[in-house]
Amino acid sequence: MYLDRPPRVIETRVFANMPEKFRRKGVRTAWADANRGQPADCFLEGPAFDSNGDLYLVDIPFGRIFRVSPAGAWTLVAEYEGWPNGLKIHRDGRILIADYMHGLMQLEPRNGTVSPVLTSRNSESFKGCNDLYIAAGGDIYFTDQGQTGLHDPTGRVYRLTPDGRLDCLLSNAPSPNGLVLDARESVLFVAMTRDNGVWRAPLMRDGGVAKVGRFCALFGTSGPDGLAMDEAGRLIVAHASLGHVFVFAPDGECVARIKSCAGRTCTNVAFGGPERRQLYITESETGSVLVADLDIPGIALPR
């Protein structure tokens, strides 16, 4: 994972914990039974900041979407019959959701209404959508993970264009999860959780991908989850069982590790805070949001 220098260690602190009044202790759900093997009083994912500096989060097993203020106050924005997994906020203000049960959904934050955007491909339901990324031109990249893994490498990665065309970029993916484009939007990075690696997929002029390879490899009982990228091309990788977020240089060398001060299930990340100089991390084992200060030499942040 590194060549000459061990990765720099960056500490975290708790920004906010899910309030007790929102936790549903001892309540079984079909999602938690299949994906956790035990009840979960919450499972946080999909961090994204709006233009006001408020942080949106999803709670997968209970179909809830929360908004957390810069002061750490929690508001329940929506609760519906679904399993929201990834969430991103479009430049036009739309809040888009990768829903494990339904497909791509859209949230109206003023009244909490959740409505479908895309629920099937050629009349076939998705396996279980996981995360999404919105390109500068409005293309929506999203992963369809379901229960795929090394035993069944049939997960998919899609691109939905603004005019409604749906392209399947990958169809042989073992548990595709978080995804992000590089600064030029010429390369797509996809976390393959059960492969315990991140794949690098060059985007070709004809709209497809070619010479897809493994950008970096990790280890653990789970694997890489949510992704982000800084302005220098460093890839930020949340790992769902090692209690860390890893920072990889453009050549794939691990240059920093951001250590959880809470549990070991770091599921996703988002840049936020003043001038976006901090990294916020959903730690789903404890229902916490962690924050790390990244204004240090060697880490270039998005503008």
N, C-alpha and C positions, 0 to 999 in steps of 0.2 A: 504493500500500500504506500510505502514511501521509500526514498532512495537514501539521501545523505542525512537529512534532519528528521527527527521524530515530529509528528504533527504538534502544532501549538495547541495547548489546552485552554479553552475558553469556558468560564464558569457561567452558570445561569442562576436566576432567582425566580421565585413564584410571582407572577403578575396578578393572577386571579385564580381562585378555586371555584368550581361550580357550587353555588349555595346549597345548603342542606335541603331547603324547601323544594328544590327542583330535582333532587336525587330520588330515584325510585328503587329503593333497596328491596332485594328479594323478589323482584318481579321478573318472571321468565318471559323471554321473547324468542320468536323463531330465529331471528337474526343472531342473537347471542348464543343460542343453543348450537347453531351451525358453525359460527365463526369464532366463538370464545370457549364453548364447551361448558359454560356456567353462566348464571345470571350476572348482568352488569347493570349497576344503577345509573350509568351513563357511559357513553363512549364518544369522546369529542374528536372531531375531524374538521377539515375544510376551512382553516382560518383565512380570512380575507378582510382587508380594510376598505371602508368606503371613503368618499371624499371629505367627510367630516371627522375622520380619524377614529370612527367606531369600528370595532372588530366584530365580524360575523363568524359564528361557529355553528356546526351541525352536531346533533346528538343522534347517531345512527339508529340505535334499537328502538327509540321512542318517537321517531319522526319529528324531531323538534329542531328549530333554528333559533339561535340566540343572538342578541346583540350586546356587546360588552363595551361600556364607555371607557374613555381614557383613564377615568378614575377607578375603573374596575367594577362598576355597577352592572348587574345582569338584567336583561329584559327578554322575556319570551316573545319572539316575533311571530312564530308560526308553529302549529302542531297539526300534523296531518297523517293520513294512513300511507306511510311510505318509509323508506330507509335512505335518507339523504346521506351521501358519503363525501363527495367533493363539492366545493362551492367557489365560484369566482364572480367578480363584479365587472361587468362590461363597461367600457368607456362611456357608453350611452346611459349608464345607470342601471341597466337591467341586472338582476341577480340570478345567475344560472346555477343549476344544481345537477350533479351527476347522482341519480337516485338508483340504488341497487335493486329496488323493486320495480320501478316504472320506466327508467331511461333518463332522458334529459328533461328537466323541469325548469320552471321559472317562478321566482317569488316576487310578489308585489309587497314591499315592506310596509306600506301605509296601512294595509288592511289584513296582511298575513295570508293572502290567497296564493296558493301554489297551483300552477296549471301546467299542462304538458307542452313540451316543445317538439320532442321526437321520442316515440315510445316503441318503435319497431323498425326493422329493415326488411323490405320485401315481404311484409306481413309476418315476419318471424320476430319474436320477442328477443330482447337482449339477454345475455347470460346473467348480467348483474353489473351495471355501470359503476365505476369506482371514482374516477377523478377526471378533471378537465383543465384545459388551458386555452385562453383566448388570444389569438394572434392579433397583431396591430391592424390588419385589414379586416378583421371580424371572423376569420375562420375559427371554428371551435374544434379543437382536438380533444378526444376523450377515450378513455379505456373501458373495455368491457371484460371484466375479470371473472365474475361468477366464482365457481369453485375450481377453476383451472389451476394447474401446477405442473410439476415435472411428470406426473403420471398422466396428465391430460393437457398437453401444451396447445390448447385451442382458443386461448384468449385472443381478443382482437383489439386493435387500435384503429380508431376512425377519425376522419376529418369531415366536418359539416361546413359547407361553404355558405356565405350569406345568401346566395340564390337557391339554397336548398339541396344542393348536390351532396350526396353522402359517399365518401370514398373509404374503402377498407384498406388501410396501409399495411397492417400486419394481421395475420390470421393464425399464426403458430406461436403465440406468446404464452409462456408459463406464468400466469398470474400477473398481468400488466396492471400497474398501479399509478403512481404519480407520473407526471410528464411535464416537460418544459422545452421551449425552443431556445436556441442560442440567439445572440444579439442580432445576427443577420437573418434570422429565421430560415436558415438553410439546413439546419440539423435539428432533429427531434431526439430528445433524451427521454427514455421511458424506464421507470423502475420496474423490474421484474422480481416481485417479492419472493416467490418460491424458487427462483433461480439464484437468489441472493446476489444479484448484480444489477447494473444499470446498462441498458442497451443504447447504442448510438446509431441513429437511423438518418443518413444523409437524404435530403429531399431533392428529387430530380426535377428537371425542367418539365417533364411530362406529368408531374404531379404525384408520381409514385416514390418508392424508396428503393435503394440498392446498397449492396455491400454493408448490410447491417451487422454490427459487431458489438461485443461486450466492452463497454468503456471502462468499467471498474467492477471488481468482485469483492464481496464482503462475506460474512459468516454469521452464524447464529440460528436460533430456532425459528425465527421469522426472517424478515429481510428488509430491504429498502422500501420506503413508503412514499411520502410526499417529497417533491423536488422544487427547487428554486434556483435562480442563477443570478450572480452579481454582474456588474458592468464590465468586469475584467474577464468574464468567461469562466469564473469558478462555479462549479456545480455544488449546490447545497443539498445534502441527502439526509432525510430523517430515517432513522432505522428503528423498526418496530419491536426489537427485542434486546438491543444492546445498550439502551439508555443513553444514546448519543445522537447528535446530528454531525455528519462528517462534511468537510469542505475539501473538494477535489480541484486541483489546478487543471487548466485546459488539456494537459498531457495525461491526466488521470492519476497523478500523484496526490496522496492525501496530505494536505498542508495544515489542517486544523481539525480538532474534534471539540465539539461543543457538548459539555457534559451535563446531563440532567441532574437537577438537585432534588427531584421527586422520584417517580417510578421509571421503569425501563422501556415503556411503550411510547416512543416518540413517533407520532404518526404523520405530522405535517408541519409546514413552516410558512411564514409570511413576513416580509419586511414591513416595518411600521415605525411609529414614534416620530419625533421631530426629525425632519429631513430623511426619514426612513433609515435611520442609523442604528436600528435595533432589529433583532430577529426574534419573532414570537413563535413559540413551539407548542403544539397541542400534545400533552402527555396524557394518554387516554387511560392508563392504569389507575391513576389517582383523580382523574377528572380535573386536571390543572392546565393552566396556560403559563408557560415559562417564558422568560425573556432574557436575551443575552445582548450585551453591549459589544458591537463589532467595530467601533471607531478606533481601530488599532492598526499599526503598520502591517502591511501584507494582506489586508482584506479590503477589496474595492467593492463598494456597495452600489446598488442601482440608484440612478438619479431620479 
